[in-house]
Amino acid sequence: MDILKTGNLAVRFLTEISALLALGYWGFQIEKGLAVKLVLGIGIPLLAAVIWGTFGSPAAPYPLEGMIRLLLEFILLGSAVLALWFSGHSVLAFVFGFVIIINKLFMYAWGQ
């Protein structure tokens, strides 16, 4: 059982990294000038990482708890799903969202 729990935490970490990549990909797919692409493609994932690191990560200096933390997760990870969707990868967005939900259910069930 410990292997499954560790695997679930690894999946969680990979979803967080994938969310940053999806946000960056979306930013660079915007059909605007290079400056806008750079701001969105680098700035949005950087902002998400700072917010997550400050309030959501296990080592966050100001950790949120309960429904507020769940809302933060929903906004950050959900925005990555939307980023994939609006980048034209609807199937990938659906799969990514499904993995996030299943992972969260296991985290809740195992108290992670």
Backbone atoms as SQL, in Angstrom:
CREATE TABLE atoms (id INTEGER PRIMARY KEY, chain TEXT, resi INTEGER, resn TEXT, atom TEXT, x REAL, y REAL, z REAL);
INSERT INTO atoms VALUES
  (1, 'A', 1, 'MET', 'N', 0.813, -1.197, 0.000),
  (2, 'A', 1, 'MET', 'CA', 0.000, 0.000, 0.000),
  (3, 'A', 1, 'MET', 'C', 0.862, 1.270, 0.000),
  (4, 'A', 2, 'ASP', 'N', 2.019, 1.198, 0.651),
  (5, 'A', 2, 'ASP', 'CA', 2.906, 2.357, 0.685),
  (6, 'A', 2, 'ASP', 'C', 3.394, 2.728, -0.714),
  (7, 'A', 3, 'ILE', 'N', 3.573, 1.720, -1.561),
  (8, 'A', 3, 'ILE', 'CA', 4.010, 1.991, -2.929),
  (9, 'A', 3, 'ILE', 'C', 2.929, 2.765, -3.682),
  (10, 'A', 4, 'LEU', 'N', 1.667, 2.388, -3.483),
  (11, 'A', 4, 'LEU', 'CA', 0.569, 3.095, -4.143),
  (12, 'A', 4, 'LEU', 'C', 0.464, 4.536, -3.652),
  (13, 'A', 5, 'LYS', 'N', 0.639, 4.731, -2.357),
  (14, 'A', 5, 'LYS', 'CA', 0.574, 6.082, -1.807),
  (15, 'A', 5, 'LYS', 'C', 1.717, 6.947, -2.321),
  (16, 'A', 6, 'THR', 'N', 2.895, 6.371, -2.392),
  (17, 'A', 6, 'THR', 'CA', 4.042, 7.108, -2.925),
  (18, 'A', 6, 'THR', 'C', 3.825, 7.415, -4.399),
  (19, 'A', 7, 'GLY', 'N', 3.289, 6.458, -5.135),
  (20, 'A', 7, 'GLY', 'CA', 2.979, 6.674, -6.548),
  (21, 'A', 7, 'GLY', 'C', 1.956, 7.772, -6.733),
  (22, 'A', 8, 'ASN', 'N', 0.976, 7.824, -5.845),
  (23, 'A', 8, 'ASN', 'CA', -0.042, 8.864, -5.923),
  (24, 'A', 8, 'ASN', 'C', 0.568, 10.243, -5.688),
  (25, 'A', 9, 'LEU', 'N', 1.505, 10.335, -4.746),
  (26, 'A', 9, 'LEU', 'CA', 2.188, 11.609, -4.516),
  (27, 'A', 9, 'LEU', 'C', 3.037, 11.996, -5.732),
  (28, 'A', 10, 'ALA', 'N', 3.635, 11.009, -6.375),
  (29, 'A', 10, 'ALA', 'CA', 4.416, 11.278, -7.586),
  (30, 'A', 10, 'ALA', 'C', 3.511, 11.790, -8.704),
  (31, 'A', 11, 'VAL', 'N', 2.334, 11.191, -8.829),
  (32, 'A', 11, 'VAL', 'CA', 1.372, 11.657, -9.832),
  (33, 'A', 11, 'VAL', 'C', 0.964, 13.090, -9.523),
  (34, 'A', 12, 'ARG', 'N', 0.777, 13.384, -8.257),
  (35, 'A', 12, 'ARG', 'CA', 0.405, 14.745, -7.863),
  (36, 'A', 12, 'ARG', 'C', 1.487, 15.742, -8.289),
  (37, 'A', 13, 'PHE', 'N', 2.735, 15.398, -8.014),
  (38, 'A', 13, 'PHE', 'CA', 3.839, 16.271, -8.400),
  (39, 'A', 13, 'PHE', 'C', 3.872, 16.458, -9.917),
  (40, 'A', 14, 'LEU', 'N', 3.682, 15.379, -10.639),
  (41, 'A', 14, 'LEU', 'CA', 3.693, 15.463, -12.102),
  (42, 'A', 14, 'LEU', 'C', 2.532, 16.294, -12.645),
  (43, 'A', 15, 'THR', 'N', 1.374, 16.238, -11.986),
  (44, 'A', 15, 'THR', 'CA', 0.250, 17.077, -12.436),
  (45, 'A', 15, 'THR', 'C', 0.556, 18.553, -12.194),
  (46, 'A', 16, 'GLU', 'N', 1.242, 18.848, -11.095),
  (47, 'A', 16, 'GLU', 'CA', 1.599, 20.245, -10.818),
  (48, 'A', 16, 'GLU', 'C', 2.584, 20.765, -11.862),
  (49, 'A', 17, 'ILE', 'N', 3.601, 19.969, -12.183),
  (50, 'A', 17, 'ILE', 'CA', 4.568, 20.366, -13.203),
  (51, 'A', 17, 'ILE', 'C', 3.883, 20.464, -14.569),
  (52, 'A', 18, 'SER', 'N', 3.017, 19.495, -14.863),
  (53, 'A', 18, 'SER', 'CA', 2.301, 19.504, -16.146),
  (54, 'A', 18, 'SER', 'C', 1.393, 20.721, -16.262),
  (55, 'A', 19, 'ALA', 'N', 0.813, 21.142, -15.155),
  (56, 'A', 19, 'ALA', 'CA', -0.043, 22.332, -15.175),
  (57, 'A', 19, 'ALA', 'C', 0.770, 23.561, -15.576),
  (58, 'A', 20, 'LEU', 'N', 1.970, 23.693, -15.041),
  (59, 'A', 20, 'LEU', 'CA', 2.826, 24.824, -15.417),
  (60, 'A', 20, 'LEU', 'C', 3.193, 24.762, -16.898),
  (61, 'A', 21, 'LEU', 'N', 3.492, 23.568, -17.377),
  (62, 'A', 21, 'LEU', 'CA', 3.821, 23.401, -18.792),
  (63, 'A', 21, 'LEU', 'C', 2.623, 23.731, -19.677),
  (64, 'A', 22, 'ALA', 'N', 1.433, 23.301, -19.270),
  (65, 'A', 22, 'ALA', 'CA', 0.228, 23.577, -20.057),
  (66, 'A', 22, 'ALA', 'C', -0.050, 25.077, -20.114),
  (67, 'A', 23, 'LEU', 'N', 0.134, 25.763, -18.996),
  (68, 'A', 23, 'LEU', 'CA', -0.080, 27.213, -18.988),
  (69, 'A', 23, 'LEU', 'C', 0.928, 27.918, -19.888),
  (70, 'A', 24, 'GLY', 'N', 2.179, 27.475, -19.836),
  (71, 'A', 24, 'GLY', 'CA', 3.190, 28.055, -20.699),
  (72, 'A', 24, 'GLY', 'C', 2.919, 27.789, -22.170),
  (73, 'A', 25, 'TYR', 'N', 2.509, 26.567, -22.472),
  (74, 'A', 25, 'TYR', 'CA', 2.185, 26.207, -23.851),
  (75, 'A', 25, 'TYR', 'C', 1.061, 27.091, -24.378),
  (76, 'A', 26, 'TRP', 'N', 0.026, 27.259, -23.565),
  (77, 'A', 26, 'TRP', 'CA', -1.091, 28.117, -23.977),
  (78, 'A', 26, 'TRP', 'C', -0.606, 29.531, -24.265),
  (79, 'A', 27, 'GLY', 'N', 0.240, 30.055, -23.378),
  (80, 'A', 27, 'GLY', 'CA', 0.724, 31.416, -23.555),
  (81, 'A', 27, 'GLY', 'C', 1.483, 31.612, -24.847),
  (82, 'A', 28, 'PHE', 'N', 2.252, 30.608, -25.233),
  (83, 'A', 28, 'PHE', 'CA', 3.011, 30.721, -26.467),
  (84, 'A', 28, 'PHE', 'C', 2.173, 30.422, -27.703),
  (85, 'A', 29, 'GLN', 'N', 0.969, 29.879, -27.522),
  (86, 'A', 29, 'GLN', 'CA', 0.081, 29.594, -28.649),
  (87, 'A', 29, 'GLN', 'C', -0.815, 30.771, -29.008),
  (88, 'A', 30, 'ILE', 'N', -0.842, 31.778, -28.161),
  (89, 'A', 30, 'ILE', 'CA', -1.656, 32.965, -28.437),
  (90, 'A', 30, 'ILE', 'C', -1.157, 33.615, -29.721),
  (91, 'A', 31, 'GLU', 'N', -2.085, 33.993, -30.581),
  (92, 'A', 31, 'GLU', 'CA', -1.696, 34.575, -31.866),
  (93, 'A', 31, 'GLU', 'C', -1.592, 36.091, -31.749),
  (94, 'A', 32, 'LYS', 'N', -0.678, 36.500, -30.924),
  (95, 'A', 32, 'LYS', 'CA', -0.369, 37.929, -30.756),
  (96, 'A', 32, 'LYS', 'C', 1.115, 38.100, -31.008),
  (97, 'A', 33, 'GLY', 'N', 1.631, 39.255, -30.699),
  (98, 'A', 33, 'GLY', 'CA', 3.049, 39.533, -30.917),
  (99, 'A', 33, 'GLY', 'C', 3.946, 38.740, -29.979),
  (100, 'A', 34, 'LEU', 'N', 5.225, 38.797, -30.264),
  (101, 'A', 34, 'LEU', 'CA', 6.209, 38.072, -29.476),
  (102, 'A', 34, 'LEU', 'C', 6.211, 38.513, -28.015),
  (103, 'A', 35, 'ALA', 'N', 6.046, 39.806, -27.780),
  (104, 'A', 35, 'ALA', 'CA', 6.047, 40.309, -26.399),
  (105, 'A', 35, 'ALA', 'C', 4.896, 39.700, -25.599),
  (106, 'A', 36, 'VAL', 'N', 3.726, 39.613, -26.184),
  (107, 'A', 36, 'VAL', 'CA', 2.573, 39.024, -25.500),
  (108, 'A', 36, 'VAL', 'C', 2.819, 37.541, -25.242),
  (109, 'A', 37, 'LYS', 'N', 3.371, 36.855, -26.221),
  (110, 'A', 37, 'LYS', 'CA', 3.677, 35.433, -26.051),
  (111, 'A', 37, 'LYS', 'C', 4.663, 35.217, -24.913),
  (112, 'A', 38, 'LEU', 'N', 5.676, 36.052, -24.831),
  (113, 'A', 38, 'LEU', 'CA', 6.657, 35.915, -23.758),
  (114, 'A', 38, 'LEU', 'C', 6.042, 36.198, -22.393),
  (115, 'A', 39, 'VAL', 'N', 5.235, 37.254, -22.326),
  (116, 'A', 39, 'VAL', 'CA', 4.597, 37.592, -21.044),
  (117, 'A', 39, 'VAL', 'C', 3.664, 36.473, -20.595),
  (118, 'A', 40, 'LEU', 'N', 2.849, 35.976, -21.505),
  (119, 'A', 40, 'LEU', 'CA', 1.905, 34.922, -21.138),
  (120, 'A', 40, 'LEU', 'C', 2.584, 33.565, -20.983),
  (121, 'A', 41, 'GLY', 'N', 3.482, 33.248, -21.889),
  (122, 'A', 41, 'GLY', 'CA', 4.124, 31.934, -21.884),
  (123, 'A', 41, 'GLY', 'C', 5.081, 31.722, -20.726),
  (124, 'A', 42, 'ILE', 'N', 5.679, 32.794, -20.248),
  (125, 'A', 42, 'ILE', 'CA', 6.592, 32.687, -19.108),
  (126, 'A', 42, 'ILE', 'C', 5.951, 33.259, -17.848),
  (127, 'A', 43, 'GLY', 'N', 5.259, 34.376, -17.990),
  (128, 'A', 43, 'GLY', 'CA', 4.693, 35.065, -16.829),
  (129, 'A', 43, 'GLY', 'C', 3.586, 34.311, -16.119),
  (130, 'A', 44, 'ILE', 'N', 2.660, 33.738, -16.870),
  (131, 'A', 44, 'ILE', 'CA', 1.537, 33.023, -16.251),
  (132, 'A', 44, 'ILE', 'C', 2.019, 31.790, -15.475),
  (133, 'A', 45, 'PRO', 'N', 2.866, 30.931, -16.056),
  (134, 'A', 45, 'PRO', 'CA', 3.353, 29.791, -15.263),
  (135, 'A', 45, 'PRO', 'C', 4.179, 30.236, -14.049),
  (136, 'A', 46, 'LEU', 'N', 4.952, 31.298, -14.218),
  (137, 'A', 46, 'LEU', 'CA', 5.745, 31.800, -13.095),
  (138, 'A', 46, 'LEU', 'C', 4.845, 32.308, -11.980),
  (139, 'A', 47, 'LEU', 'N', 3.809, 33.040, -12.328),
  (140, 'A', 47, 'LEU', 'CA', 2.853, 33.524, -11.337),
  (141, 'A', 47, 'LEU', 'C', 2.157, 32.353, -10.641),
  (142, 'A', 48, 'ALA', 'N', 1.758, 31.359, -11.404),
  (143, 'A', 48, 'ALA', 'CA', 1.106, 30.179, -10.820),
  (144, 'A', 48, 'ALA', 'C', 2.048, 29.452, -9.867),
  (145, 'A', 49, 'ALA', 'N', 3.330, 29.329, -10.251),
  (146, 'A', 49, 'ALA', 'CA', 4.308, 28.654, -9.396),
  (147, 'A', 49, 'ALA', 'C', 4.534, 29.416, -8.098),
  (148, 'A', 50, 'VAL', 'N', 4.586, 30.735, -8.184),
  (149, 'A', 50, 'VAL', 'CA', 4.778, 31.545, -6.978),
  (150, 'A', 50, 'VAL', 'C', 3.569, 31.426, -6.058),
  (151, 'A', 51, 'ILE', 'N', 2.390, 31.494, -6.617),
  (152, 'A', 51, 'ILE', 'CA', 1.170, 31.369, -5.804),
  (153, 'A', 51, 'ILE', 'C', 1.114, 29.989, -5.159),
  (154, 'A', 52, 'TRP', 'N', 1.381, 28.943, -5.942),
  (155, 'A', 52, 'TRP', 'CA', 1.342, 27.584, -5.405),
  (156, 'A', 52, 'TRP', 'C', 2.414, 27.391, -4.328),
  (157, 'A', 53, 'GLY', 'N', 3.604, 27.879, -4.595),
  (158, 'A', 53, 'GLY', 'CA', 4.689, 27.740, -3.640),
  (159, 'A', 53, 'GLY', 'C', 4.447, 28.503, -2.351),
  (160, 'A', 54, 'THR', 'N', 3.734, 29.603, -2.444),
  (161, 'A', 54, 'THR', 'CA', 3.461, 30.424, -1.264),
  (162, 'A', 54, 'THR', 'C', 2.289, 29.909, -0.446),
  (163, 'A', 55, 'PHE', 'N', 1.269, 29.386, -1.108),
  (164, 'A', 55, 'PHE', 'CA', 0.046, 29.035, -0.401),
  (165, 'A', 55, 'PHE', 'C', -0.376, 27.568, -0.496),
  (166, 'A', 56, 'GLY', 'N', 0.085, 26.828, -1.502),
  (167, 'A', 56, 'GLY', 'CA', -0.468, 25.503, -1.724),
  (168, 'A', 56, 'GLY', 'C', 0.463, 24.331, -1.527),
  (169, 'A', 57, 'SER', 'N', 1.751, 24.543, -1.678),
  (170, 'A', 57, 'SER', 'CA', 2.674, 23.411, -1.612),
  (171, 'A', 57, 'SER', 'C', 2.814, 22.904, -0.173),
  (172, 'A', 58, 'PRO', 'N', 3.292, 21.675, -0.013),
  (173, 'A', 58, 'PRO', 'CA', 3.480, 21.144, 1.342),
  (174, 'A', 58, 'PRO', 'C', 4.443, 21.972, 2.186),
  (175, 'A', 59, 'ALA', 'N', 5.392, 22.663, 1.560),
  (176, 'A', 59, 'ALA', 'CA', 6.356, 23.478, 2.299),
  (177, 'A', 59, 'ALA', 'C', 6.016, 24.972, 2.224),
  (178, 'A', 60, 'ALA', 'N', 4.769, 25.307, 1.943),
  (179, 'A', 60, 'ALA', 'CA', 4.365, 26.703, 1.779),
  (180, 'A', 60, 'ALA', 'C', 4.548, 27.483, 3.080),
  (181, 'A', 61, 'PRO', 'N', 5.070, 28.707, 2.984),
  (182, 'A', 61, 'PRO', 'CA', 5.210, 29.520, 4.192),
  (183, 'A', 61, 'PRO', 'C', 3.872, 29.985, 4.754),
  (184, 'A', 62, 'TYR', 'N', 2.873, 30.110, 3.913),
  (185, 'A', 62, 'TYR', 'CA', 1.530, 30.513, 4.335),
  (186, 'A', 62, 'TYR', 'C', 0.519, 29.495, 3.805),
  (187, 'A', 63, 'PRO', 'N', 0.511, 28.289, 4.354),
  (188, 'A', 63, 'PRO', 'CA', -0.347, 27.239, 3.789),
  (189, 'A', 63, 'PRO', 'C', -1.830, 27.506, 4.020),
  (190, 'A', 64, 'LEU', 'N', -2.593, 27.274, 2.979),
  (191, 'A', 64, 'LEU', 'CA', -4.044, 27.356, 3.079),
  (192, 'A', 64, 'LEU', 'C', -4.575, 25.978, 3.447),
  (193, 'A', 65, 'GLU', 'N', -5.728, 25.956, 4.081),
  (194, 'A', 65, 'GLU', 'CA', -6.323, 24.684, 4.488),
  (195, 'A', 65, 'GLU', 'C', -7.799, 24.653, 4.122),
  (196, 'A', 66, 'GLY', 'N', -8.328, 23.463, 4.102),
  (197, 'A', 66, 'GLY', 'CA', -9.754, 23.260, 3.898),
  (198, 'A', 66, 'GLY', 'C', -10.235, 23.683, 2.531),
  (199, 'A', 67, 'MET', 'N', -11.396, 24.320, 2.529),
  (200, 'A', 67, 'MET', 'CA', -12.049, 24.695, 1.275),
  (201, 'A', 67, 'MET', 'C', -11.269, 25.765, 0.507),
  (202, 'A', 68, 'ILE', 'N', -10.556, 26.617, 1.215),
  (203, 'A', 68, 'ILE', 'CA', -9.774, 27.651, 0.536),
  (204, 'A', 68, 'ILE', 'C', -8.635, 27.010, -0.268),
  (205, 'A', 69, 'ARG', 'N', -7.992, 26.003, 0.323),
  (206, 'A', 69, 'ARG', 'CA', -6.932, 25.300, -0.403),
  (207, 'A', 69, 'ARG', 'C', -7.513, 24.545, -1.592),
  (208, 'A', 70, 'LEU', 'N', -8.658, 23.918, -1.400),
  (209, 'A', 70, 'LEU', 'CA', -9.319, 23.207, -2.495),
  (210, 'A', 70, 'LEU', 'C', -9.667, 24.170, -3.628),
  (211, 'A', 71, 'LEU', 'N', -10.111, 25.367, -3.274),
  (212, 'A', 71, 'LEU', 'CA', -10.419, 26.381, -4.281),
  (213, 'A', 71, 'LEU', 'C', -9.156, 26.797, -5.038),
  (214, 'A', 72, 'LEU', 'N', -8.045, 26.962, -4.315),
  (215, 'A', 72, 'LEU', 'CA', -6.779, 27.295, -4.972),
  (216, 'A', 72, 'LEU', 'C', -6.365, 26.198, -5.944),
  (217, 'A', 73, 'GLU', 'N', -6.466, 24.941, -5.524),
  (218, 'A', 73, 'GLU', 'CA', -6.138, 23.821, -6.398),
  (219, 'A', 73, 'GLU', 'C', -7.037, 23.817, -7.625),
  (220, 'A', 74, 'PHE', 'N', -8.313, 24.054, -7.408),
  (221, 'A', 74, 'PHE', 'CA', -9.281, 24.063, -8.506),
  (222, 'A', 74, 'PHE', 'C', -8.933, 25.156, -9.512),
  (223, 'A', 75, 'ILE', 'N', -8.576, 26.334, -9.021),
  (224, 'A', 75, 'ILE', 'CA', -8.256, 27.448, -9.912),
  (225, 'A', 75, 'ILE', 'C', -6.972, 27.174, -10.686),
  (226, 'A', 76, 'LEU', 'N', -5.922, 26.765, -9.988),
  (227, 'A', 76, 'LEU', 'CA', -4.639, 26.573, -10.665),
  (228, 'A', 76, 'LEU', 'C', -4.646, 25.371, -11.604),
  (229, 'A', 77, 'LEU', 'N', -5.108, 24.238, -11.114),
  (230, 'A', 77, 'LEU', 'CA', -5.113, 23.048, -11.967),
  (231, 'A', 77, 'LEU', 'C', -6.219, 23.135, -13.026),
  (232, 'A', 78, 'GLY', 'N', -7.333, 23.712, -12.651),
  (233, 'A', 78, 'GLY', 'CA', -8.415, 23.896, -13.616),
  (234, 'A', 78, 'GLY', 'C', -8.036, 24.845, -14.746),
  (235, 'A', 79, 'SER', 'N', -7.243, 25.871, -14.415),
  (236, 'A', 79, 'SER', 'CA', -6.796, 26.785, -15.464),
  (237, 'A', 79, 'SER', 'C', -5.870, 26.072, -16.449),
  (238, 'A', 80, 'ALA', 'N', -5.117, 25.095, -15.972),
  (239, 'A', 80, 'ALA', 'CA', -4.260, 24.314, -16.872),
  (240, 'A', 80, 'ALA', 'C', -5.106, 23.450, -17.803),
  (241, 'A', 81, 'VAL', 'N', -6.185, 22.885, -17.274),
  (242, 'A', 81, 'VAL', 'CA', -7.093, 22.106, -18.117),
  (243, 'A', 81, 'VAL', 'C', -7.698, 23.011, -19.184),
  (244, 'A', 82, 'LEU', 'N', -8.132, 24.192, -18.780),
  (245, 'A', 82, 'LEU', 'CA', -8.694, 25.141, -19.749),
  (246, 'A', 82, 'LEU', 'C', -7.643, 25.586, -20.761),
  (247, 'A', 83, 'ALA', 'N', -6.412, 25.753, -20.308),
  (248, 'A', 83, 'ALA', 'CA', -5.339, 26.144, -21.224),
  (249, 'A', 83, 'ALA', 'C', -5.148, 25.092, -22.313),
  (250, 'A', 84, 'LEU', 'N', -5.179, 23.833, -21.920),
  (251, 'A', 84, 'LEU', 'CA', -5.074, 22.762, -22.913),
  (252, 'A', 84, 'LEU', 'C', -6.271, 22.787, -23.858),
  (253, 'A', 85, 'TRP', 'N', -7.443, 22.972, -23.302),
  (254, 'A', 85, 'TRP', 'CA', -8.668, 23.005, -24.106),
  (255, 'A', 85, 'TRP', 'C', -8.599, 24.122, -25.157),
  (256, 'A', 86, 'PHE', 'N', -8.241, 25.327, -24.708),
  (257, 'A', 86, 'PHE', 'CA', -8.206, 26.463, -25.629),
  (258, 'A', 86, 'PHE', 'C', -6.993, 26.447, -26.548),
  (259, 'A', 87, 'SER', 'N', -6.055, 25.569, -26.287),
  (260, 'A', 87, 'SER', 'CA', -4.925, 25.384, -27.202),
  (261, 'A', 87, 'SER', 'C', -5.246, 24.360, -28.278),
  (262, 'A', 88, 'GLY', 'N', -6.469, 23.827, -28.242),
  (263, 'A', 88, 'GLY', 'CA', -6.885, 22.870, -29.262),
  (264, 'A', 88, 'GLY', 'C', -6.634, 21.425, -28.901),
  (265, 'A', 89, 'HIS', 'N', -6.348, 21.141, -27.648),
  (266, 'A', 89, 'HIS', 'CA', -6.076, 19.770, -27.210),
  (267, 'A', 89, 'HIS', 'C', -7.179, 19.304, -26.251),
  (268, 'A', 90, 'SER', 'N', -8.374, 19.178, -26.784),
  (269, 'A', 90, 'SER', 'CA', -9.528, 18.860, -25.943),
  (270, 'A', 90, 'SER', 'C', -9.429, 17.471, -25.306),
  (271, 'A', 91, 'VAL', 'N', -8.934, 16.501, -26.031),
  (272, 'A', 91, 'VAL', 'CA', -8.807, 15.147, -25.468),
  (273, 'A', 91, 'VAL', 'C', -7.778, 15.147, -24.344),
  (274, 'A', 92, 'LEU', 'N', -6.662, 15.789, -24.574),
  (275, 'A', 92, 'LEU', 'CA', -5.631, 15.885, -23.540),
  (276, 'A', 92, 'LEU', 'C', -6.158, 16.639, -22.318),
  (277, 'A', 93, 'ALA', 'N', -6.937, 17.681, -22.543),
  (278, 'A', 93, 'ALA', 'CA', -7.530, 18.436, -21.439),
  (279, 'A', 93, 'ALA', 'C', -8.452, 17.537, -20.616),
  (280, 'A', 94, 'PHE', 'N', -9.264, 16.730, -21.294),
  (281, 'A', 94, 'PHE', 'CA', -10.176, 15.825, -20.598),
  (282, 'A', 94, 'PHE', 'C', -9.394, 14.798, -19.781),
  (283, 'A', 95, 'VAL', 'N', -8.371, 14.205, -20.384),
  (284, 'A', 95, 'VAL', 'CA', -7.559, 13.191, -19.694),
  (285, 'A', 95, 'VAL', 'C', -6.843, 13.811, -18.503),
  (286, 'A', 96, 'PHE', 'N', -6.277, 14.981, -18.693),
  (287, 'A', 96, 'PHE', 'CA', -5.567, 15.659, -17.615),
  (288, 'A', 96, 'PHE', 'C', -6.516, 15.985, -16.461),
  (289, 'A', 97, 'GLY', 'N', -7.689, 16.488, -16.781),
  (290, 'A', 97, 'GLY', 'CA', -8.678, 16.776, -15.745),
  (291, 'A', 97, 'GLY', 'C', -9.108, 15.518, -15.004),
  (292, 'A', 98, 'PHE', 'N', -9.271, 14.429, -15.723),
  (293, 'A', 98, 'PHE', 'CA', -9.647, 13.155, -15.115),
  (294, 'A', 98, 'PHE', 'C', -8.560, 12.678, -14.153),
  (295, 'A', 99, 'VAL', 'N', -7.302, 12.774, -14.581),
  (296, 'A', 99, 'VAL', 'CA', -6.181, 12.358, -13.720),
  (297, 'A', 99, 'VAL', 'C', -6.138, 13.217, -12.454),
  (298, 'A', 100, 'ILE', 'N', -6.361, 14.506, -12.605),
  (299, 'A', 100, 'ILE', 'CA', -6.357, 15.404, -11.440),
  (300, 'A', 100, 'ILE', 'C', -7.441, 15.003, -10.447),
  (301, 'A', 101, 'ILE', 'N', -8.634, 14.719, -10.935),
  (302, 'A', 101, 'ILE', 'CA', -9.754, 14.360, -10.052),
  (303, 'A', 101, 'ILE', 'C', -9.496, 13.031, -9.354),
  (304, 'A', 102, 'ILE', 'N', -9.059, 12.027, -10.092),
  (305, 'A', 102, 'ILE', 'CA', -8.776, 10.720, -9.490),
  (306, 'A', 102, 'ILE', 'C', -7.665, 10.840, -8.462),
  (307, 'A', 103, 'ASN', 'N', -6.622, 11.585, -8.798),
  (308, 'A', 103, 'ASN', 'CA', -5.517, 11.789, -7.871),
  (309, 'A', 103, 'ASN', 'C', -5.992, 12.465, -6.589),
  (310, 'A', 104, 'LYS', 'N', -6.827, 13.472, -6.725),
  (311, 'A', 104, 'LYS', 'CA', -7.340, 14.192, -5.543),
  (312, 'A', 104, 'LYS', 'C', -8.203, 13.269, -4.686),
  (313, 'A', 105, 'LEU', 'N', -8.993, 12.426, -5.311),
  (314, 'A', 105, 'LEU', 'CA', -9.824, 11.482, -4.555),
  (315, 'A', 105, 'LEU', 'C', -8.958, 10.517, -3.740),
  (316, 'A', 106, 'PHE', 'N', -7.888, 10.015, -4.367),
  (317, 'A', 106, 'PHE', 'CA', -6.973, 9.127, -3.637),
  (318, 'A', 106, 'PHE', 'C', -6.250, 9.882, -2.523),
  (319, 'A', 107, 'MET', 'N', -5.863, 11.119, -2.781),
  (320, 'A', 107, 'MET', 'CA', -5.203, 11.912, -1.741),
  (321, 'A', 107, 'MET', 'C', -6.133, 12.112, -0.554),
  (322, 'A', 108, 'TYR', 'N', -7.384, 12.367, -0.818),
  (323, 'A', 108, 'TYR', 'CA', -8.356, 12.547, 0.256),
  (324, 'A', 108, 'TYR', 'C', -8.563, 11.226, 1.020),
  (325, 'A', 109, 'ALA', 'N', -8.728, 10.152, 0.275),
  (326, 'A', 109, 'ALA', 'CA', -8.974, 8.844, 0.902),
  (327, 'A', 109, 'ALA', 'C', -7.796, 8.387, 1.767),
  (328, 'A', 110, 'TRP', 'N', -6.578, 8.714, 1.332),
  (329, 'A', 110, 'TRP', 'CA', -5.382, 8.266, 2.056),
  (330, 'A', 110, 'TRP', 'C', -4.830, 9.337, 2.991),
  (331, 'A', 111, 'GLY', 'N', -5.519, 10.470, 3.102),
  (332, 'A', 111, 'GLY', 'CA', -5.066, 11.515, 4.010),
  (333, 'A', 111, 'GLY', 'C', -3.732, 12.130, 3.651),
  (334, 'A', 112, 'GLN', 'N', -3.486, 12.278, 2.369),
  (335, 'A', 112, 'GLN', 'CA', -2.187, 12.822, 1.920),
  (336, 'A', 112, 'GLN', 'C', -2.234, 14.316, 1.811);
